[in-house]
Amino acid sequence: MIKVLLERRIKRADYPKLLGYLQDLRAAAVYQPGYVFGETLVRGKDPIDTIVISTWMSEDHWNAWLTSQERIELDSAMTHLLLEEPKIRVYKILGTET
């Protein structure tokens, strides 16, 4: 299994709009093969820094979702709310490799 950390820096005034987009992404991801769990974290009282952590059965499952047309369209819709390109980091969960 893997964990994907997706970091976004948001324009402060656009945070409420971003929450809607993130909910749409999560709702779509739930139905993707290999999706296990996800959560969204914000840093302190300032929501400019947001991290989405998702768990996937494999990196292949994540890559299929990452490159899917549905995800690309949902992700593109929120680009104007971001201060910079999102950072994506993929980590293997030790002891779960097949």
Secondary structure, 3 states (H helix, E strand, C coil): CEEEEEEEEECHHHHHHHHHHHHHHHHHHCCCCCEEEEEEEECCCCCCEEEEEEEECCHHHHHHHHCCHHHHHHHHHCHHHECCCCEEEEEECCCCCC
